[in-house]
Each structure stands twice: as structure tokens, then as C-alpha cells.
Amino acid sequence: MKISKEVRVGLFMVLSLVLLYLGFNYLKGIDFFSSRKKYYAIFENVDQLMPSNPVYLNGVSVGRVSDLQINQKKSIVVVELEIDSYVRLGDSSVAILNGDFLGNKFIMLNVGRITRELKPKDTLRSDVAKGITDFLAENAEPVANNLQNTLRKLNILLDNLIRNASRLDTVFIGLTETPALMNATIRNTNHKIDSVSAAITHISADLRKVLNELIPSVSNLKTFTDSLKSVQVSRTLKNIDITLGKVNQSLDRFSRGDNTMSRLMTEDTLYVNLNRLLLSIDSLAVHLNENPRHFLAPLGKSRKKIQRELKKQRQSDQ
């Protein structure tokens, strides 16, 4: 069967239109070859959300916004979502309206814990993510308060500067007079330094003359002290030698034991006798202290009477 040219052109046009429609919808995110489920989410303000905007789950595109319907009586917007059939949503799942820095809007799914799985055409919970404007609005008030405090402190500082302007002028006037005073001081100092340097030069010349005159005397004095030192050292050594000889002789005599000093150093007879003498003196002093009548009575007392009295004293003490 032969197909006419007109029919072939018509079929080509129809096929082109179909391909154009499919390609345009594919670019919008509509995939005719994948099965999707429709869900709904309700917002008070969609902030320029448009159909074909993507739906993300964990950063992966799983669908698109298929339709937007406004309910003016309730002041709400019903958003229809086409989501891939393999995505499971539950009663705790949330559709969050979000956007990027360039103003592109999208829906972000938060599946949450699934206790009851949603069926197609069920309504999801909805929420709106905070954008940059919301963040700035929340933080604008404390920033404005801090700015006001800063401006207030700056005004106080400027007022203090204005009050102190006259003092600063006085200080600057004094500073302008300071260089002239410094120059005069430097000139006087230079003059005095010149006088001091001339005096020092004169004194150094006099000292040089005196030192030149003292050099021969110092050399003679050095020669004299050297000779005197040698004489005194030799005499001292001779005296030390004689003294050591005498000390050695004395030590030899002490070690022989044939003299009084050596016996005192080597024998204890003198120590024993002295000890006995001290004991006798001590007992005599005690007896004199206890019985002074034995010594102070006229012509004293006999030994027998003294012994009898001592015996009576012992008996009375017992």
C-alpha cells in the first residue's frame, strides 16, 4: 500500500508535536515512564514556589511540584506533589518549604518515623524552613541595640573631646614654644661642653708632665722595695728556722720523761693528789659549816668530844 506524501507529512508533524510535548514536560521534571504517587501539602505562603520545582529527600530529587491551588476563603495554598512510588511516607513525614541563596524554591521531605504509611493523595504535614531574611530579622534587634550603645558611647567620647579642645590648644601652644627653649638649652650646653673640654685638655697636659717626672722616682722606689723585700724575707726565714729548732729541742725533752714537765704530761700522781686534797677540803668545809663550835670555841675541843657529839647528832637524826 502506497502512502501519499500528504499523509507522511501529517504523521511527521503529529510525531514531532508528541515528541515536543514529551520533551518539554521531561524538562519540567515530568517522567511519563516512571510511576509516581500524588500527595498534598498545605501552606499559608509558598514564597514564589512554582510548579515543576523539585522535591528532595536527603539531597536526592524524588519528585516535583505538580500543581498549586489557592483557597482564598481559608487563606491557604494547597501544593500537589508528585513523588516516586518507591518513596515510603508516614503519618510523621513533613514537607518543608525551603530555598537557596539564589531564591530558587524546593520542597524537602523529612520522612521521620513511619507508624502508619500514607496512601496516595493523602496530606503531608507542612513546615517552612527559616531563610536568611528570617535569620536577619531574629538577630537584627540585638545588633541594633549594640549599635545604639556604640553610638551613645561615641557621642560621649566626642563631647569629651570638645570639652578638652581648649586644653589641647594650650598644650599645642606650649609644644610650639618647646623647640625654641630646647635650642637655647642646646646652645648653652655646647658652650659649657667646650669650656669643660678645654679644661680637661689642660689638666691632661699637666698630668702628663707630672707622670713623666714621677716615672724615674717610681722605678727607683720599685728597686728599693725589691731589695728590702729580699732582705726581710731572708731574715724571716732564718728566725723561723731558729724557732723551729728550739721547739724541736723542747719536744725532745718532754718526750724523754726525766723532767717535771714530762712527768706532769705522762703521770697522773699529781692529779690524784690534787683530787684527794680537794675532797679533804670539801669535807672540812662541810664539817665547818655544820659544826662551827668545834673550831670557834675557846681552845677548841678534843677529838673524843667531837666524836661523841657527832654520834649524838646521828642518833638524833635517826
Number of C-alpha atoms within 10 A of each C-alpha: 3 4 7 8 9 9 10 11 11 11 12 12 12 12 12 12 12 12 12 12 12 15 14 12 14 13 11 16 19 19 15 10 6 8 11 19 16 19 20 20 21 20 19 15 14 18 14 9 19 17 17 20 19 23 24 19 15 10 9 10 15 19 25 24 25 20 15 17 11 15 10 8 6 8 10 15 17 18 22 20 28 25 24 18 14 10 12 13 24 19 18 16 20 20 25 21 22 19 19 10 8 6 12 14 19 23 26 24 21 18 17 12 12 13 10 10 13 17 14 15 14 15 21 21 18 18 17 17 12 11 14 12 10 11 10 11 10 11 11 13 11 10 12 11 11 12 12 12 12 12 12 12 12 12 12 12 12 12 12 11 13 12 11 11 12 11 12 13 11 11 11 12 11 11 11 11 10 11 11 11 11 11 11 11 12 12 12 12 12 12 12 12 12 12 12 12 12 12 12 12 12 12 12 12 12 12 12 12 11 11 12 11 11 11 11 11 11 12 10 11 12 12 12 11 11 11 12 11 11 10 11 10 12 10 11 11 11 10 12 10 11 11 12 11 11 11 10 11 12 11 11 12 13 18 15 10 15 10 11 10 12 16 16 14 12 12 11 11 11 12 11 11 11 12 12 12 11 12 12 12 12 12 11 12 13 12 13 14 10 10 14 12 13 18 12 11 9 8 8 11 13 9 9 9 11 14 11 11 13 13 12 11 11 10 9 8 7 6
